[in-house]
Amino acid sequence: MQAHTNALDFFNVIKRLTDDISPEEVEDRYREFLTATREYFFLTLCQQNGVVPEFGMDAASLATLCPACPQIGVNMDPNWKSRQVDQHFLDALFHAVDGNFSQNQKNKKMDLDDFPLTMGAAYFANETDVALFMEGLPPYKPEHSTCNKFGAMGYGVHWGNVSGTLGLSCARHMFVLPGGGVDLQKGERFANVDFCMLSGLQRWMDLPLHVSAYDINCQYRINFADRMTAFRGLSTKFKSIQRKFFPWTIAGVGKFHMDAHILACRYKYSLNLLPGVAMTDGECVERIWSALNGLGLRTREMASGHRHDTINYFYDDMNVRRTLSIARYLGGKYREADTMYKKAANTLEKLEADISEGVLGPGKLAQWKLEETEWLSKVVNHETHKTLDNPYEPKNEKRLTQKQELAEIGAKSLPSSAVSAGLLGVLEEGIALEEARAIMMCELEAGANSNMPAKTLQDLRSNWESRVGSWRGREGTYLTPLVEDAVKGLDDWSRTAALQRGADKLEESQTGDDDAGSSEDETYEGEPLVDVPTASHSTSSSKRKRRATGRRHKGEPPRPTMAAELLAIRIALPSSLHPIIRNHPALRVAVAMEQGLREHQALDALDDLRTQLITSAGMRKKKQEVSGQKRITRAAAAIIRKNKAVQNAAAEYRRARTALLALGMSADHDEFRELKKEDIRAFTVLIEEQVLGDSKKFPSWIWENLEFINARGEGAVKEYFEEAVRVHWFRCSALRTRWWEQTMLLPEEMRRTVRFFQYHKAQWRNRAEADDAREKPGNAAYARRQAYRYERLLEGCRHGFRDVPGVDMDILILSPANMHDVE
């Protein structure tokens, strides 16, 4: 079983070991070997579960149960029946169902009288009951889908006498649940799934809550109540199904399969958003299938009974191995949950403080909390889904049009013409000139990829040089005397060296070259906000670039020459001076003034960066919705401009921070942190952009401040920003709640695990004493061995659950086990 070796290969090895000269002459006892191995597996299962091998054993008597899941009468909290409704998730069974179409059976001649030795006692539903149920079903036809056409619903190719197998598992610990296996005839017919659920969940029907994960739950739940009503009306009596009413069930779709659903399903069935599901991904059955698929090459050749026995033994082996590692698994999960919850809670706390103290105010936050509470009460009820809004995505009426988004980009690119008087005005205008030059340098470096016409670029340069000439006069009046005063005490060599090194540093900050490779001085190229097919990325881009640099208007210098000429014009500000000069008392006031201006520049650049990142989601959405070559091209061009706006804002912030560092700011300043490439990302605004792993990611530090909303004034842009922040809060609140539920649920699972092991340890000890009394020393020895096995598992719990609040091993072991009878 561990080596996945088939019986025929193993038997051929035995034949060769018997006679390696003529193994074909060895008597063929392959049939007897198959019978012996099958009986051996069955007897082994009976022995390890302490049951007498016989026909018609009790349900689940040959199954290994999950120690961490609730087992009524075995491991549950003594007060589980009196918990508040909002605490029911602590005693819920989390289960997942799925079909595996690799576990089929070939349509060939076989023993029709073959039956499983494990019938109804292990992981498959009672085969006799399943056959009775299938006889009364009408001919199969694919279900109508209100979502996509899933292969599981029959919209696929299936073959064989048995097309696949349904499996039911514990959704949190990957244990196969007993009695849930049902063979499929074509797709995952909902009647098969109904029997799988009814049979496999019998032991847990008295729990207050179930959490169900199924790849196509959005379709399965539509007529679920009607199908259950019809099942309860059947006249056929099934031995394995006594309870036909399910407890309250929260239905979700596994996180990996969520992207295969339409948008209307993604927020109603998302395990990231549903209350009480903690950090459950709902994909454990897929992991079981990945281990089981290798077995399918053998079992598809077997007769029906032999096939079920083999799969049952494989399932049990998986459950046993999961039992041996459950303590280590839960301990690791708790440590992860504790860390992630603290991060999520801290992120939400900062966000709510910013909202309450900012322009949105505490009233808006209180309104959102009421909306969240109302939504959570509705989403768990399938009857309300048709009218359920999606609070985790901006409302359509709040989204910006492409024209409004482009206007927002243009507003940030217009240079300011205001000029203040005095030293402050000189510094302010000097910073503005630096930024104007940086924009031109960006266009020059883009070459053929630049969308700015050469004539426009030349006009910008002429206007900039005119502004520099005007600024020189005021610089000579207000700033130059201070610099001259600072260098008076220096000798000629020191004066020349200090001024030259300051000029070199200025040139480096403008070109982005830095020998140290600091990310502060690098020009941000960034990851594209979306894959945009543009001509600039084609194989002939280098040829076009050469042609573009070769064509220019009369009198216009080549672009490399223009870039060099722009950099040759020095704009001397305190941040660009040598520290010897900058730290002189004569420049103290100028340094303080520039520091204040640079701080405002950095804040404005961050606000601009946040603005461009938020609105980029709307542009991506627009591109998906438009059709036609012209509209798609126009939308793609808008996204390229948006990418450029993001890059420019990030570069401006880095330049401002570099200047602040030169002016004496600490490198670990809390407000003006280093802006790394991975920091330049928006929080999730659109639900289709949510990906696996988002629950372990947190927003970039740039979103800790929401003051940029205040600067937007009134109108559609500000409304959209407020809507984006609302979506951000809803998602952060859901993430914090899921991690909180995880930190509450894991200690409860640990306590159940300890009670489970202690219960079975006592059971085997009592059995040993009874066998001693019946003078069966062999049986008693085996029972004591099993008891010692659980004692060792308890020691593993003591090690794995150490330092977990609320899990006291000594109290749990000494307290009497919960033995409430099922009502």
Secondary structure, DSSP 8 states (H G I E B T S, - for coil): --S---HHHHHHHHHHHH-SS-GGGS---HHHHHHHHHHHHHHHHHHHHT----SS--TTTT----SSS--TTTTS-TTGGG--GGGGGGG-EEEEEEEETTS-B--S---TT---TTTTTSSB--HHHHHHHHHT---------SS---GGGT-S---SSB-EEEEEEETTT--B-TT-BEEESSS--HHHHHHHHHHHTGGGTTSSEEEEEETTHHHHTTTHHHHHHHHHT-----TT-------EEEEEB-TTTGGGS-HHHHTTSBTTTSTT-TT--S-HHHHHHHHHHHHHHHHTTS-HHHHHHHHHHHHHHHHHHHHHTHHHHHHHHHHHHHHHHHHHHHHHHHHHHHHHHSSSHHHHHHHHHHHHHHHHHHHT-GGGGGG---TTS--GGGS--HHHHHHHHHHHHS-------HHHHHHHHHHHHHHHHHHHHHHHHHGGG--S-HHHHHHHHHHHHHHHHHHHHHHHHHTHHHHHHHHTTS-HHHHHHHHHHHHHHHHHHHHT--TT--TTSS------SS----GGGSTTHHHHHHHHHH---TT---HHHHHHHHHHS----GGGS-HHHHTSGGGHHHHHHHHHHHHHHHHHHHHHHHHHHHHHHHHHHHHHH--SHHHHHHHHHHHHHHHHHHHHHHHHHHHHHHHHHHTT--TT-SSS----GGG------SGGG--TTGGG----GGGG--GGGGGG-SSHHHHHHHHHHHHHHHHHHHHHHHHHHHHHHHHHHHHHHHHHHHHHHHHHHHHHHHHHHTT-HHHHHHHHHHHHHHHHHHHHHHHHTTT-TT--HHHHHHS--------
